[in-house]
Amino acid sequence: MMSFFPLSFCLSPLLPVLIFQNMLAEKVEQMMEWSSRRSVIRMNGDKFRRFVKAPPRNYSVMVMFTALQPQRQCSVCRQANEEYQVLANSWRYSSAFSNKLFFTVVDYDEGADVFQQLNMNSAPTFMHFPAKGKPKRADTFDLQRIGFASEQLAKWIADRTDVQIRVFRPPNYSGTIALALLVSLVGGLLYLRRNNLEFIYNKTGWAMAALCVVFAMTSGQMWNHIRGPPYAHKNPQNGQVMSLNGFLYIAQRIP
Ligand SMILES: *[C@@H]1O[C@H](CO)[C@@H](O)[C@H](O)[C@H]1NC(C)=O
């Protein structure tokens, strides 16, 4: 028995390293299991702290902070979510897919504590948690300046990690179908009225159409569409959540 003593004495400094390794392997395995089921892993506060924030980690994590519950009225969240899903699927089904990078999401209604912890005051927000060290300033995606198209997100990811993702979009035919429908409608109308095309010279008709266009263009909707939603709104009240211009704003408690 005594002969084992020096050996275990020598090995004892290695024990924490072994435990660390074991923990890491377990975490990587769990993340892989989740991402095999869904390309974007949903996280609540506990999962986020364990798998995204806490060491040991040797993988990068992308996190989308969002509010997808309909009652939050965050329309930008929904659009950003679609782009994020496209990107995550592109990564998940690419031949380069590995355990280097994972895509996750934290919804305000499942992880409000995370929003508070990170001092996050609006949604949607994209963040990168690097494999080593804390996130820096550039690890928060500048959604206001760049927009949230999958291609832009992919560029940013390539910049922050060494992972290149080629965005693959499922084909979208809705625009083509709408155009075909419009053309056939107008064509059909002209065909039905082929013996009586005088209505084309009807001034009142054209005036009405012109007014419709003018009203649509001067409406607030078009203003929003072109200008994009302004951003710098902070509510001094405690912990209030509100939606404005399609974003969700969370006023943090001032300690
Ligand atoms: C991270 O560590 C685990 C466990 O040691 C290993 O299986 C995995 O391949 C590592 N991942 C990377 C990206 O090095």
The ligand as an SDF file (V2000), in Angstrom:
LIG
                    3D

 14 14  0  0  0  0  0  0  0  0999 V2000
  -12.8480   20.5750  -27.3540 C   0  0  0  0  0  0  0  0  0  0  0  0
  -12.5220   19.6330  -26.3870 O   0  0  0  0  0  0  0  0  0  0  0  0
  -13.1970   18.3870  -26.5240 C   0  0  0  0  0  0  0  0  0  0  0  0
  -12.8220   17.5160  -25.3380 C   0  0  0  0  0  0  0  0  0  0  0  0
  -11.4680   17.4890  -25.0910 O   0  0  0  0  0  0  0  0  0  0  0  0
  -12.8340   17.7440  -27.8520 C   0  0  0  0  0  0  0  0  0  0  0  0
  -13.5440   16.5340  -28.0210 O   0  0  0  0  0  0  0  0  0  0  0  0
  -13.1900   18.7150  -28.9780 C   0  0  0  0  0  0  0  0  0  0  0  0
  -12.7820   18.1900  -30.2220 O   0  0  0  0  0  0  0  0  0  0  0  0
  -12.5360   20.0610  -28.7380 C   0  0  0  0  0  0  0  0  0  0  0  0
  -13.0130   20.9930  -29.7340 N   0  0  0  0  0  0  0  0  0  0  0  0
  -12.2280   21.7600  -30.4810 C   0  0  0  0  0  0  0  0  0  0  0  0
  -12.8710   22.6810  -31.4330 C   0  0  0  0  0  0  0  0  0  0  0  0
  -11.0150   21.7100  -30.3840 O   0  0  0  0  0  0  0  0  0  0  0  0
  1  2  1  0
  1 10  1  0
  2  3  1  0
  3  4  1  0
  3  6  1  0
  4  5  1  0
  6  7  1  0
  6  8  1  0
  8  9  1  0
  8 10  1  0
 10 11  1  0
 11 12  1  0
 12 13  1  0
 12 14  2  0
M  END
$$$$
